[in-house]
Amino acid sequence: MTDPAARAFQVDLHGVVDLLARHLYSGPRVYLRELLQNGVDAITARRAEDPGCPATVRLRPLPDGSLLVTDSGVGLTRAEAEELLATVGRSSKRDLDLGVGREEFLGQFGIGLLSAFMVADRIELVSRSARDPHAPAVRWRGHADGSYDLVELPDADLPAGSTVRLRPRRDLEHWLAGETVAALAAEFGSLLPVDVAVEVPLGSAPAAAPEPGDPAAGLPADGAPRPGHAWRRISAPEAPWARAYPDEAARAQALARYCEQTLGFTPLAHIDLEVPLAGVSGVAFVLPAAVPPGGGGSHRVYLKRMLLGARVDGLLPEWAFFVRCVLDASGLRPTASREALYTDEVLLATQEALAGAVRSWTLRTLESSTALARQFVSTHHLAVRSLALTDDTMLDLAARILPYETTDGTLTLAEVAQEHGQVVFAPTLEEYKRIAPVARAQGLAVVNAGYVYDADLLARLAARGPGRGLGEVRPLGAGDIAQVLAPVTPERELAALDAVRAGGDVLRPLDTELVLRTFEPAELPAVLLHDRDGDHQRDLQAAMAEADDVWSDVLAGFAAPAAARRLVLNDASPLVRDLLDAPPGEVFAAGLRSLYVSALLLSGEPLRARESELMTGSMSVLLRAGLRGDAAGPRGGAGEGVPGALPGPDDEAAGGPAGEERA
């Protein structure tokens, strides 16, 4: 029983238009997409009853700033116009007649026509039904204030179909201008399966040059244009990837030209994509230049040949950032704005199938050892590394083909393993830079895994254990460098024993041992050796010292003995020899602490408060000692008159007395 107090909602059309413009659609430009969509759906409905009917959509910008959009579709009777256009958002019997929800239709009537109020203050629709030849034509006029009128035109001799006329709103005239209309029609409707054309002045540039063999090339648009104007064909009967070409080379050239015109770059290659169950077909174009990980992934997507969006995200996984796709889909669902895809099981299955196609092409290409494979690795090695993190097949392939920076030069992991029987890697760029000069001079092969993805990729190889032609894969440890550094002679070790012991006492509060070795390059006075496990334990102990009792007890469960760091002095360095020859004292300790801080910086670690204080204090001691030495004699050598002072840069060149006194 109907409640007599019930009232119908009143719709404020101004509010609805604002809602459309600001929240549902991305902007006013979509009005033309909605008009094209209505025209294509009307033609589709008419073709269901008359397959031989004309299939045309004509867009005609007028001198007064208005726009006419005419289609040869099924048209409307007065009753259908009343039902569809008088109530916003209402579904009707004609919705079912037009097959809303069926795959061959793009959308629904009503709300699409209403979107034209974003650019127009009045919409006029003149239509004649193709189903009922005896029904008179009708004219519906809607106004931005929410009012409308609907009348029959019994004397009008019009063909079946509909014509929409828009009168622009103030300050929005540019949206209905000829150049804008042609550009929007080409963007949204270039792949539509009906004949779409825009009336343009003679001599204006074509929207796009037709491809050789394009079925659309040279086809006239029907209907007489105004004097001084011509029809510019916008659409093509077939998508570029679905056309027939003389051979594969011609097809590749045509697709490359299409990519240049549509996406703005010349591709390295193309990948055919097809998911029949979702009605998806298209092409993925391989970018000609490297892009950063996550720096792309947006694709051009058409829904039933109408552009859904030029930058649709999420179709491919993150590792496939080296391609841009152009796809057409008939089985995927759009969101309410028709500018993105609705996430459902069909879309998820489509994403998986598309990722599989790109992965298969990548594997085939990389295994082919062709010029394309080499160019692809050179350009998109980051994408290969990214895929190898989750794909075992690609992981094995990456070990054979990907170049790495090593202390032996640029090599693949397989080449490193073949030469040295194992793969040792530095997990960070700082650690590699710290150790590379020493490792290179000693013939130790170390792989730089400090760049994006590399440390995780090598850690994944290490977790699989020896085998697969790589031997053992492991991170660089402090012992690796210590083992290749040459020990000093027994005589030299005995001569420097007291100095090394005294230096050990200086460094013990820093949890660092002092070791004397000889290695190249001689210009490197000291190297600080430490491993990640030891650093982790030291950080853990520092956190335990600062935490309260409860949290300290929790952290204690993870604590373990930490091996002390080792400061390895290079006995081949003249600076180190001079330091060890100096007697223990304040200047000796300051010089040793300076070498420690320098080695710490070389290892890539930041200076904490303690190390900063060490550096400042050491520099202060050395500076005072140097100044006292300057005051002791005319030569001003840093070592003169200061017991145990480090030599000045001119001491050795001066020769004679200074060297004899130190001896």
Beta strands, then each sheet from edge to edge (+ up, - down):
strand 1: 56-61
strand 2: 67-71
strand 3: 120-128
strand 4: 137-143
strand 5: 148-153
strand 6: 161-168
strand 7: 195-201
strand 8: 229-233
strand 9: 270-275
strand 10: 280-286
strand 11: 299-303
strand 12: 306-312
strand 13: 323-329
strand 14: 404-406
strand 15: 409-411
strand 16: 422-426
strand 17: 447-448
strand 18: 472-475
strand 19: 486-487
strand 20: 512-518
strand 21: 526-529
strand 22: 565-570
sheet 1: 5+ 4- 3+ 6- 2+ 1- 7- 8+
sheet 2: 9+ 10- 13+ 11+ 12-
sheet 3: 14+ 15-
sheet 4: 17+ 16+ 18+
sheet 5: 19+ 20- 22- 21+
end
